[in-house]
Amino acid sequence: MNIKYFPDTDTLLINLSDNKITETKDLNENILVELDEAGRLVSMTIEHAKKQTDVSEFSYRLAAI
């Protein structure tokens, strides 16, 4: 998993896997998701991220599996 924030464009990119992208869907005018051949989420792009999310409060916690 890889998460990048681009402050110059206020874009948040979340890559969840390295699977090959076979489909792209616009959830709305600011959120784009990319799926693999099985329909699993590969990545998500959020435009205008400061308005859509609280980027400054980002945290990550690994849950026990």
N, C-alpha and C positions, 0 to 999 in steps of 0.2 A: 504494500500500500504506500502511496506517495501523495502528499498534499502540498500544493504550491499556491501561493497568493502572489498576484502580480499587481502591485499598488499603482503602477502607471495606467493600467486599464481597469482597475478595481474588479479583477477577475479571479475567482477561486476555481482551481482545477484539482479534482479528486480522482486519482487513479487507483482502482481497487485490485486490478489484476493485469497481467500481460497477455491475456487472451486476445485473439484476433477479433477485431471489431467488424461485425457484419451488418449492423443496423444502427441508425442514429435517429433519435426522436426528440422533438421539441416538446417539453412539458408545458412550457409557456414561453413568453417572449424573452425571458431571462435565464431559463434553465434548459440545458441540453443534456441528454443521457445517451450513452453509447453501450450497445449490447453485443454479446457474442452470439454464436450460432445457436446456442441452447436458450437464448433469451436472458442470460445472466448479465447483471450490470457490470460493465468493465470500467466506465468512467462517468464523471458528471462534471459539467462546466456550469458555473454560476456567474453570470454577468451582473454588474452593479452589486457586488457581494456585500458591501457595507449596508445597503438598504435591505437585502434579502436575508442576511444572517448577521450574527454578532461575531465577526471575524476576530476582533481583538480579544474575545473570551474563549478562543479555541483551546480545547484540552483533549487529551487522548488517554484512555485507560484500557489496558488489556484485561479482558474478563477471563476468568478460569473456564477452561473448556472441559 
